[in-house]
Every structure is written in C-alpha cells, then in structure tokens.
Amino acid sequence: MAAAAIVEMAGGTPEQSAEAMAITLKNMLGLVCDPVAGSC
C-alpha cells in the first residue's frame, strides 16, 4: 500500500498506483519468478 501512496504523491495515475501495489504484493508473496507458472 505504501508503494501505491508514493506513486499517488508523485502525481501518478490510479492505474499506476494499482500496478505499484500489485508488483509489491507479488514480491512479498514470491510470485515474481514462479517456475511452476513459467513466468521466469
């Protein structure tokens, strides 16, 4: 949520804020490089 807030304060769009939140959540859950889903 902090990433989305930083994007908003920097003048980003709501879509950019949502992307920032999603990327942070993926990093926290370890889904960025998931060999099972083939995203790596």
PDB file of all heavy atoms in Angstrom:
ATOM      1  N   MET A   1       0.823  -1.191   0.000  1.00  0.00           N
ATOM      2  CA  MET A   1       0.000   0.000   0.000  1.00  0.00           C
ATOM      3  C   MET A   1       0.867   1.255   0.000  1.00  0.00           C
ATOM      4  O   MET A   1       0.471   2.268  -0.551  1.00  0.00           O
ATOM      5  CB  MET A   1      -0.917   0.008   1.213  1.00  0.00           C
ATOM      6  CG  MET A   1      -1.916  -1.120   1.222  1.00  0.00           C
ATOM      7  SD  MET A   1      -2.971  -1.025  -0.231  1.00  0.00           S
ATOM      8  CE  MET A   1      -3.815  -2.539  -0.114  1.00  0.00           C
ATOM      9  N   ALA A   2       2.038   1.157   0.629  1.00  0.00           N
ATOM     10  CA  ALA A   2       2.926   2.316   0.660  1.00  0.00           C
ATOM     11  C   ALA A   2       3.407   2.666  -0.738  1.00  0.00           C
ATOM     12  O   ALA A   2       3.541   3.839  -1.075  1.00  0.00           O
ATOM     13  CB  ALA A   2       4.106   2.051   1.578  1.00  0.00           C
ATOM     14  N   ALA A   3       3.646   1.636  -1.560  1.00  0.00           N
ATOM     15  CA  ALA A   3       4.092   1.902  -2.927  1.00  0.00           C
ATOM     16  C   ALA A   3       3.020   2.669  -3.701  1.00  0.00           C
ATOM     17  O   ALA A   3       3.331   3.602  -4.442  1.00  0.00           O
ATOM     18  CB  ALA A   3       4.412   0.590  -3.637  1.00  0.00           C
ATOM     19  N   ALA A   4       1.770   2.289  -3.520  1.00  0.00           N
ATOM     20  CA  ALA A   4       0.681   2.991  -4.196  1.00  0.00           C
ATOM     21  C   ALA A   4       0.578   4.433  -3.706  1.00  0.00           C
ATOM     22  O   ALA A   4       0.352   5.348  -4.503  1.00  0.00           O
ATOM     23  CB  ALA A   4      -0.640   2.257  -3.959  1.00  0.00           C
ATOM     24  N   ALA A   5       0.782   4.649  -2.428  1.00  0.00           N
ATOM     25  CA  ALA A   5       0.721   6.004  -1.878  1.00  0.00           C
ATOM     26  C   ALA A   5       1.853   6.868  -2.432  1.00  0.00           C
ATOM     27  O   ALA A   5       1.643   8.041  -2.757  1.00  0.00           O
ATOM     28  CB  ALA A   5       0.798   5.952  -0.356  1.00  0.00           C
ATOM     29  N   ILE A   6       3.038   6.284  -2.561  1.00  0.00           N
ATOM     30  CA  ILE A   6       4.172   7.040  -3.099  1.00  0.00           C
ATOM     31  C   ILE A   6       3.907   7.432  -4.552  1.00  0.00           C
ATOM     32  O   ILE A   6       4.187   8.555  -4.967  1.00  0.00           O
ATOM     33  CB  ILE A   6       5.471   6.230  -2.964  1.00  0.00           C
ATOM     34  CG1 ILE A   6       5.847   6.124  -1.491  1.00  0.00           C
ATOM     35  CG2 ILE A   6       6.600   6.857  -3.767  1.00  0.00           C
ATOM     36  CD1 ILE A   6       6.951   5.139  -1.196  1.00  0.00           C
ATOM     37  N   VAL A   7       3.341   6.508  -5.327  1.00  0.00           N
ATOM     38  CA  VAL A   7       3.019   6.813  -6.724  1.00  0.00           C
ATOM     39  C   VAL A   7       1.980   7.930  -6.791  1.00  0.00           C
ATOM     40  O   VAL A   7       2.101   8.856  -7.603  1.00  0.00           O
ATOM     41  CB  VAL A   7       2.523   5.547  -7.469  1.00  0.00           C
ATOM     42  CG1 VAL A   7       1.984   5.898  -8.838  1.00  0.00           C
ATOM     43  CG2 VAL A   7       3.641   4.532  -7.588  1.00  0.00           C
ATOM     44  N   GLU A   8       0.972   7.872  -5.936  1.00  0.00           N
ATOM     45  CA  GLU A   8      -0.050   8.923  -5.907  1.00  0.00           C
ATOM     46  C   GLU A   8       0.559  10.280  -5.554  1.00  0.00           C
ATOM     47  O   GLU A   8       0.248  11.288  -6.185  1.00  0.00           O
ATOM     48  CB  GLU A   8      -1.150   8.583  -4.893  1.00  0.00           C
ATOM     49  CG  GLU A   8      -2.184   7.608  -5.403  1.00  0.00           C
ATOM     50  CD  GLU A   8      -3.115   8.232  -6.417  1.00  0.00           C
ATOM     51  OE1 GLU A   8      -3.467   9.420  -6.291  1.00  0.00           O
ATOM     52  OE2 GLU A   8      -3.492   7.513  -7.361  1.00  0.00           O
ATOM     53  N   MET A   9       1.434  10.297  -4.554  1.00  0.00           N
ATOM     54  CA  MET A   9       2.053  11.563  -4.135  1.00  0.00           C
ATOM     55  C   MET A   9       2.971  12.122  -5.218  1.00  0.00           C
ATOM     56  O   MET A   9       3.164  13.333  -5.302  1.00  0.00           O
ATOM     57  CB  MET A   9       2.833  11.370  -2.842  1.00  0.00           C
ATOM     58  CG  MET A   9       1.934  11.172  -1.640  1.00  0.00           C
ATOM     59  SD  MET A   9       2.806  11.214  -0.060  1.00  0.00           S
ATOM     60  CE  MET A   9       3.972   9.888  -0.237  1.00  0.00           C
ATOM     61  N   ALA A  10       3.525  11.239  -6.036  1.00  0.00           N
ATOM     62  CA  ALA A  10       4.421  11.682  -7.111  1.00  0.00           C
ATOM     63  C   ALA A  10       3.641  12.111  -8.351  1.00  0.00           C
ATOM     64  O   ALA A  10       4.244  12.472  -9.353  1.00  0.00           O
ATOM     65  CB  ALA A  10       5.397  10.571  -7.462  1.00  0.00           C
ATOM     66  N   GLY A  11       2.320  12.045  -8.286  1.00  0.00           N
ATOM     67  CA  GLY A  11       1.500  12.502  -9.405  1.00  0.00           C
ATOM     68  C   GLY A  11       1.104  11.407 -10.374  1.00  0.00           C
ATOM     69  O   GLY A  11       0.708  11.698 -11.497  1.00  0.00           O
ATOM     70  N   GLY A  12       1.201  10.161  -9.953  1.00  0.00           N
ATOM     71  CA  GLY A  12       0.841   9.047 -10.823  1.00  0.00           C
ATOM     72  C   GLY A  12      -0.660   8.878 -10.951  1.00  0.00           C
ATOM     73  O   GLY A  12      -1.440   9.437 -10.190  1.00  0.00           O
ATOM     74  N   THR A  13      -1.035   8.099 -11.932  1.00  0.00           N
ATOM     75  CA  THR A  13      -2.451   7.815 -12.168  1.00  0.00           C
ATOM     76  C   THR A  13      -2.911   6.693 -11.238  1.00  0.00           C
ATOM     77  O   THR A  13      -2.086   5.962 -10.686  1.00  0.00           O
ATOM     78  CB  THR A  13      -2.669   7.386 -13.626  1.00  0.00           C
ATOM     79  OG1 THR A  13      -1.991   6.137 -13.847  1.00  0.00           O
ATOM     80  CG2 THR A  13      -2.148   8.425 -14.601  1.00  0.00           C
ATOM     81  N   PRO A  14      -4.220   6.525 -11.088  1.00  0.00           N
ATOM     82  CA  PRO A  14      -4.716   5.403 -10.284  1.00  0.00           C
ATOM     83  C   PRO A  14      -4.268   4.039 -10.826  1.00  0.00           C
ATOM     84  O   PRO A  14      -4.000   3.117 -10.056  1.00  0.00           O
ATOM     85  CB  PRO A  14      -6.238   5.550 -10.366  1.00  0.00           C
ATOM     86  CG  PRO A  14      -6.447   7.014 -10.583  1.00  0.00           C
ATOM     87  CD  PRO A  14      -5.301   7.448 -11.453  1.00  0.00           C
ATOM     88  N   GLU A  15      -4.156   3.934 -12.142  1.00  0.00           N
ATOM     89  CA  GLU A  15      -3.693   2.675 -12.741  1.00  0.00           C
ATOM     90  C   GLU A  15      -2.248   2.391 -12.346  1.00  0.00           C
ATOM     91  O   GLU A  15      -1.882   1.246 -12.053  1.00  0.00           O
ATOM     92  CB  GLU A  15      -3.826   2.720 -14.263  1.00  0.00           C
ATOM     93  CG  GLU A  15      -5.258   2.711 -14.768  1.00  0.00           C
ATOM     94  CD  GLU A  15      -5.912   4.087 -14.723  1.00  0.00           C
ATOM     95  OE1 GLU A  15      -5.192   5.108 -14.577  1.00  0.00           O
ATOM     96  OE2 GLU A  15      -7.141   4.138 -14.805  1.00  0.00           O
ATOM     97  N   GLN A  16      -1.414   3.429 -12.337  1.00  0.00           N
ATOM     98  CA  GLN A  16      -0.019   3.259 -11.938  1.00  0.00           C
ATOM     99  C   GLN A  16       0.079   2.882 -10.460  1.00  0.00           C
ATOM    100  O   GLN A  16       0.921   2.058 -10.087  1.00  0.00           O
ATOM    101  CB  GLN A  16       0.771   4.530 -12.218  1.00  0.00           C
ATOM    102  CG  GLN A  16       0.979   4.791 -13.692  1.00  0.00           C
ATOM    103  CD  GLN A  16       1.573   6.161 -13.966  1.00  0.00           C
ATOM    104  OE1 GLN A  16       1.330   7.110 -13.217  1.00  0.00           O
ATOM    105  NE2 GLN A  16       2.340   6.258 -15.036  1.00  0.00           N
ATOM    106  N   SER A  17      -0.777   3.448  -9.656  1.00  0.00           N
ATOM    107  CA  SER A  17      -0.791   3.108  -8.235  1.00  0.00           C
ATOM    108  C   SER A  17      -1.170   1.647  -8.034  1.00  0.00           C
ATOM    109  O   SER A  17      -0.573   0.944  -7.211  1.00  0.00           O
ATOM    110  CB  SER A  17      -1.776   3.996  -7.479  1.00  0.00           C
ATOM    111  OG  SER A  17      -1.347   5.326  -7.496  1.00  0.00           O
ATOM    112  N   ALA A  18      -2.151   1.187  -8.776  1.00  0.00           N
ATOM    113  CA  ALA A  18      -2.568  -0.211  -8.679  1.00  0.00           C
ATOM    114  C   ALA A  18      -1.453  -1.141  -9.122  1.00  0.00           C
ATOM    115  O   ALA A  18      -1.237  -2.197  -8.512  1.00  0.00           O
ATOM    116  CB  ALA A  18      -3.821  -0.439  -9.513  1.00  0.00           C
ATOM    117  N   GLU A  19      -0.737  -0.775 -10.177  1.00  0.00           N
ATOM    118  CA  GLU A  19       0.386  -1.594 -10.641  1.00  0.00           C
ATOM    119  C   GLU A  19       1.485  -1.658  -9.584  1.00  0.00           C
ATOM    120  O   GLU A  19       2.060  -2.718  -9.344  1.00  0.00           O
ATOM    121  CB  GLU A  19       0.964  -1.037 -11.944  1.00  0.00           C
ATOM    122  CG  GLU A  19       0.143  -1.377 -13.164  1.00  0.00           C
ATOM    123  CD  GLU A  19       0.172  -2.862 -13.484  1.00  0.00           C
ATOM    124  OE1 GLU A  19       1.235  -3.496 -13.367  1.00  0.00           O
ATOM    125  OE2 GLU A  19      -0.904  -3.384 -13.845  1.00  0.00           O
ATOM    126  N   ALA A  20       1.782  -0.526  -8.953  1.00  0.00           N
ATOM    127  CA  ALA A  20       2.805  -0.499  -7.907  1.00  0.00           C
ATOM    128  C   ALA A  20       2.417  -1.406  -6.747  1.00  0.00           C
ATOM    129  O   ALA A  20       3.244  -2.151  -6.219  1.00  0.00           O
ATOM    130  CB  ALA A  20       3.011   0.930  -7.418  1.00  0.00           C
ATOM    131  N   MET A  21       1.149  -1.354  -6.370  1.00  0.00           N
ATOM    132  CA  MET A  21       0.674  -2.212  -5.293  1.00  0.00           C
ATOM    133  C   MET A  21       0.761  -3.680  -5.690  1.00  0.00           C
ATOM    134  O   MET A  21       1.201  -4.524  -4.911  1.00  0.00           O
ATOM    135  CB  MET A  21      -0.769  -1.864  -4.928  1.00  0.00           C
ATOM    136  CG  MET A  21      -1.309  -2.674  -3.783  1.00  0.00           C
ATOM    137  SD  MET A  21      -3.067  -2.439  -3.527  1.00  0.00           S
ATOM    138  CE  MET A  21      -3.738  -3.117  -5.033  1.00  0.00           C
ATOM    139  N   ALA A  22       0.384  -3.996  -6.928  1.00  0.00           N
ATOM    140  CA  ALA A  22       0.403  -5.380  -7.386  1.00  0.00           C
ATOM    141  C   ALA A  22       1.824  -5.933  -7.442  1.00  0.00           C
ATOM    142  O   ALA A  22       2.067  -7.070  -7.037  1.00  0.00           O
ATOM    143  CB  ALA A  22      -0.257  -5.482  -8.757  1.00  0.00           C
ATOM    144  N   ILE A  23       2.755  -5.130  -7.929  1.00  0.00           N
ATOM    145  CA  ILE A  23       4.147  -5.585  -8.008  1.00  0.00           C
ATOM    146  C   ILE A  23       4.709  -5.828  -6.614  1.00  0.00           C
ATOM    147  O   ILE A  23       5.395  -6.833  -6.374  1.00  0.00           O
ATOM    148  CB  ILE A  23       5.000  -4.560  -8.781  1.00  0.00           C
ATOM    149  CG1 ILE A  23       4.599  -4.572 -10.252  1.00  0.00           C
ATOM    150  CG2 ILE A  23       6.487  -4.855  -8.629  1.00  0.00           C
ATOM    151  CD1 ILE A  23       5.190  -3.436 -11.063  1.00  0.00           C
ATOM    152  N   THR A  24       4.398  -4.930  -5.678  1.00  0.00           N
ATOM    153  CA  THR A  24       4.866  -5.111  -4.302  1.00  0.00           C
ATOM    154  C   THR A  24       4.273  -6.368  -3.696  1.00  0.00           C
ATOM    155  O   THR A  24       4.974  -7.139  -3.037  1.00  0.00           O
ATOM    156  CB  THR A  24       4.502  -3.885  -3.451  1.00  0.00           C
ATOM    157  OG1 THR A  24       5.077  -2.732  -4.052  1.00  0.00           O
ATOM    158  CG2 THR A  24       5.000  -4.024  -2.040  1.00  0.00           C
ATOM    159  N   LEU A  25       2.989  -6.595  -3.913  1.00  0.00           N
ATOM    160  CA  LEU A  25       2.339  -7.789  -3.369  1.00  0.00           C
ATOM    161  C   LEU A  25       2.938  -9.056  -3.960  1.00  0.00           C
ATOM    162  O   LEU A  25       3.186 -10.031  -3.250  1.00  0.00           O
ATOM    163  CB  LEU A  25       0.835  -7.727  -3.652  1.00  0.00           C
ATOM    164  CG  LEU A  25      -0.019  -8.810  -3.022  1.00  0.00           C
ATOM    165  CD1 LEU A  25       0.117  -8.772  -1.502  1.00  0.00           C
ATOM    166  CD2 LEU A  25      -1.462  -8.643  -3.427  1.00  0.00           C
ATOM    167  N   LYS A  26       3.213  -9.047  -5.262  1.00  0.00           N
ATOM    168  CA  LYS A  26       3.845 -10.212  -5.895  1.00  0.00           C
ATOM    169  C   LYS A  26       5.215 -10.482  -5.298  1.00  0.00           C
ATOM    170  O   LYS A  26       5.588 -11.631  -5.080  1.00  0.00           O
ATOM    171  CB  LYS A  26       3.964  -9.993  -7.398  1.00  0.00           C
ATOM    172  CG  LYS A  26       2.658 -10.101  -8.132  1.00  0.00           C
ATOM    173  CD  LYS A  26       2.862  -9.846  -9.609  1.00  0.00           C
ATOM    174  CE  LYS A  26       1.558  -9.843 -10.362  1.00  0.00           C
ATOM    175  NZ  LYS A  26       1.761  -9.553 -11.792  1.00  0.00           N
ATOM    176  N   ASN A  27       5.993  -9.413  -5.063  1.00  0.00           N
ATOM    177  CA  ASN A  27       7.312  -9.585  -4.456  1.00  0.00           C
ATOM    178  C   ASN A  27       7.200 -10.166  -3.059  1.00  0.00           C
ATOM    179  O   ASN A  27       7.983 -11.036  -2.682  1.00  0.00           O
ATOM    180  CB  ASN A  27       8.057  -8.254  -4.405  1.00  0.00           C
ATOM    181  CG  ASN A  27       8.681  -7.889  -5.719  1.00  0.00           C
ATOM    182  OD1 ASN A  27       9.179  -8.740  -6.429  1.00  0.00           O
ATOM    183  ND2 ASN A  27       8.660  -6.616  -6.047  1.00  0.00           N
ATOM    184  N   MET A  28       6.231  -9.679  -2.287  1.00  0.00           N
ATOM    185  CA  MET A  28       6.070 -10.162  -0.921  1.00  0.00           C
ATOM    186  C   MET A  28       5.658 -11.629  -0.893  1.00  0.00           C
ATOM    187  O   MET A  28       6.060 -12.377  -0.007  1.00  0.00           O
ATOM    188  CB  MET A  28       5.038  -9.315  -0.182  1.00  0.00           C
ATOM    189  CG  MET A  28       5.538  -7.924   0.151  1.00  0.00           C
ATOM    190  SD  MET A  28       4.254  -6.850   0.831  1.00  0.00           S
ATOM    191  CE  MET A  28       3.563  -7.827   2.135  1.00  0.00           C
ATOM    192  N   LEU A  29       4.870 -12.044  -1.856  1.00  0.00           N
ATOM    193  CA  LEU A  29       4.388 -13.426  -1.897  1.00  0.00           C
ATOM    194  C   LEU A  29       5.326 -14.350  -2.664  1.00  0.00           C
ATOM    195  O   LEU A  29       5.117 -15.555  -2.696  1.00  0.00           O
ATOM    196  CB  LEU A  29       2.999 -13.473  -2.530  1.00  0.00           C
ATOM    197  CG  LEU A  29       1.892 -12.764  -1.757  1.00  0.00           C
ATOM    198  CD1 LEU A  29       0.604 -12.805  -2.536  1.00  0.00           C
ATOM    199  CD2 LEU A  29       1.706 -13.413  -0.388  1.00  0.00           C
ATOM    200  N   GLY A  30       6.357 -13.788  -3.300  1.00  0.00           N
ATOM    201  CA  GLY A  30       7.301 -14.603  -4.047  1.00  0.00           C
ATOM    202  C   GLY A  30       6.782 -15.083  -5.379  1.00  0.00           C
ATOM    203  O   GLY A  30       7.173 -16.143  -5.863  1.00  0.00           O
ATOM    204  N   LEU A  31       5.888 -14.323  -6.018  1.00  0.00           N
ATOM    205  CA  LEU A  31       5.284 -14.767  -7.266  1.00  0.00           C
ATOM    206  C   LEU A  31       5.924 -14.153  -8.494  1.00  0.00           C
ATOM    207  O   LEU A  31       5.498 -14.414  -9.614  1.00  0.00           O
ATOM    208  CB  LEU A  31       3.790 -14.415  -7.264  1.00  0.00           C
ATOM    209  CG  LEU A  31       2.970 -15.069  -6.168  1.00  0.00           C
ATOM    210  CD1 LEU A  31       1.540 -14.537  -6.213  1.00  0.00           C
ATOM    211  CD2 LEU A  31       2.973 -16.564  -6.304  1.00  0.00           C
ATOM    212  N   VAL A  32       6.972 -13.332  -8.325  1.00  0.00           N
ATOM    213  CA  VAL A  32       7.574 -12.665  -9.465  1.00  0.00           C
ATOM    214  C   VAL A  32       8.253 -13.675 -10.368  1.00  0.00           C
ATOM    215  O   VAL A  32       8.136 -13.650 -11.586  1.00  0.00           O
ATOM    216  CB  VAL A  32       8.548 -11.570  -9.003  1.00  0.00           C
ATOM    217  CG1 VAL A  32       9.323 -11.010 -10.177  1.00  0.00           C
ATOM    218  CG2 VAL A  32       7.790 -10.467  -8.300  1.00  0.00           C
ATOM    219  N   CYS A  33       8.980 -14.591  -9.768  1.00  0.00           N
ATOM    220  CA  CYS A  33       9.687 -15.620 -10.534  1.00  0.00           C
ATOM    221  C   CYS A  33       9.154 -16.971 -10.085  1.00  0.00           C
ATOM    222  O   CYS A  33       9.711 -17.615  -9.214  1.00  0.00           O
ATOM    223  CB  CYS A  33      11.185 -15.509 -10.297  1.00  0.00           C
ATOM    224  SG  CYS A  33      12.142 -16.610 -11.338  1.00  0.00           S
ATOM    225  N   ASP A  34       8.067 -17.396 -10.690  1.00  0.00           N
ATOM    226  CA  ASP A  34       7.412 -18.648 -10.313  1.00  0.00           C
ATOM    227  C   ASP A  34       7.683 -19.691 -11.393  1.00  0.00           C
ATOM    228  O   ASP A  34       7.063 -19.664 -12.459  1.00  0.00           O
ATOM    229  CB  ASP A  34       5.917 -18.392 -10.159  1.00  0.00           C
ATOM    230  CG  ASP A  34       5.178 -19.589  -9.599  1.00  0.00           C
ATOM    231  OD1 ASP A  34       5.843 -20.595  -9.270  1.00  0.00           O
ATOM    232  OD2 ASP A  34       3.950 -19.515  -9.493  1.00  0.00           O
ATOM    233  N   PRO A  35       8.606 -20.617 -11.143  1.00  0.00           N
ATOM    234  CA  PRO A  35       8.925 -21.597 -12.178  1.00  0.00           C
ATOM    235  C   PRO A  35       7.755 -22.522 -12.524  1.00  0.00           C
ATOM    236  O   PRO A  35       7.696 -23.050 -13.617  1.00  0.00           O
ATOM    237  CB  PRO A  35      10.090 -22.374 -11.582  1.00  0.00           C
ATOM    238  CG  PRO A  35      10.108 -22.065 -10.135  1.00  0.00           C
ATOM    239  CD  PRO A  35       9.407 -20.762  -9.947  1.00  0.00           C
ATOM    240  N   VAL A  36       6.802 -22.693 -11.608  1.00  0.00           N
ATOM    241  CA  VAL A  36       5.659 -23.561 -11.885  1.00  0.00           C
ATOM    242  C   VAL A  36       4.782 -22.947 -12.963  1.00  0.00           C
ATOM    243  O   VAL A  36       4.315 -23.612 -13.883  1.00  0.00           O
ATOM    244  CB  VAL A  36       4.849 -23.814 -10.596  1.00  0.00           C
ATOM    245  CG1 VAL A  36       3.587 -24.605 -10.913  1.00  0.00           C
ATOM    246  CG2 VAL A  36       5.709 -24.536  -9.568  1.00  0.00           C
ATOM    247  N   ALA A  37       4.565 -21.637 -12.872  1.00  0.00           N
ATOM    248  CA  ALA A  37       3.724 -20.942 -13.844  1.00  0.00           C
ATOM    249  C   ALA A  37       4.513 -20.533 -15.086  1.00  0.00           C
ATOM    250  O   ALA A  37       3.955 -20.029 -16.044  1.00  0.00           O
ATOM    251  CB  ALA A  37       3.086 -19.721 -13.203  1.00  0.00           C
ATOM    252  N   GLY A  38       5.823 -20.718 -15.068  1.00  0.00           N
ATOM    253  CA  GLY A  38       6.640 -20.391 -16.230  1.00  0.00           C
ATOM    254  C   GLY A  38       6.863 -18.906 -16.444  1.00  0.00           C
ATOM    255  O   GLY A  38       7.062 -18.455 -17.563  1.00  0.00           O
ATOM    256  N   SER A  39       6.829 -18.117 -15.373  1.00  0.00           N
ATOM    257  CA  SER A  39       6.998 -16.682 -15.538  1.00  0.00           C
ATOM    258  C   SER A  39       8.458 -16.246 -15.396  1.00  0.00           C
ATOM    259  O   SER A  39       8.736 -15.073 -15.338  1.00  0.00           O
ATOM    260  CB  SER A  39       6.144 -15.929 -14.517  1.00  0.00           C
ATOM    261  OG  SER A  39       6.597 -16.224 -13.204  1.00  0.00           O
ATOM    262  N   CYS A  40       9.360 -17.174 -15.337  1.00  0.00           N
ATOM    263  CA  CYS A  40      10.762 -16.815 -15.153  1.00  0.00           C
ATOM    264  C   CYS A  40      11.577 -17.042 -16.409  1.00  0.00           C
ATOM    265  O   CYS A  40      11.348 -17.889 -17.180  1.00  0.00           O
ATOM    266  CB  CYS A  40      11.337 -17.633 -14.018  1.00  0.00           C
ATOM    267  SG  CYS A  40      12.510 -16.732 -13.044  1.00  0.00           S
TER     268      CYS A  40
END
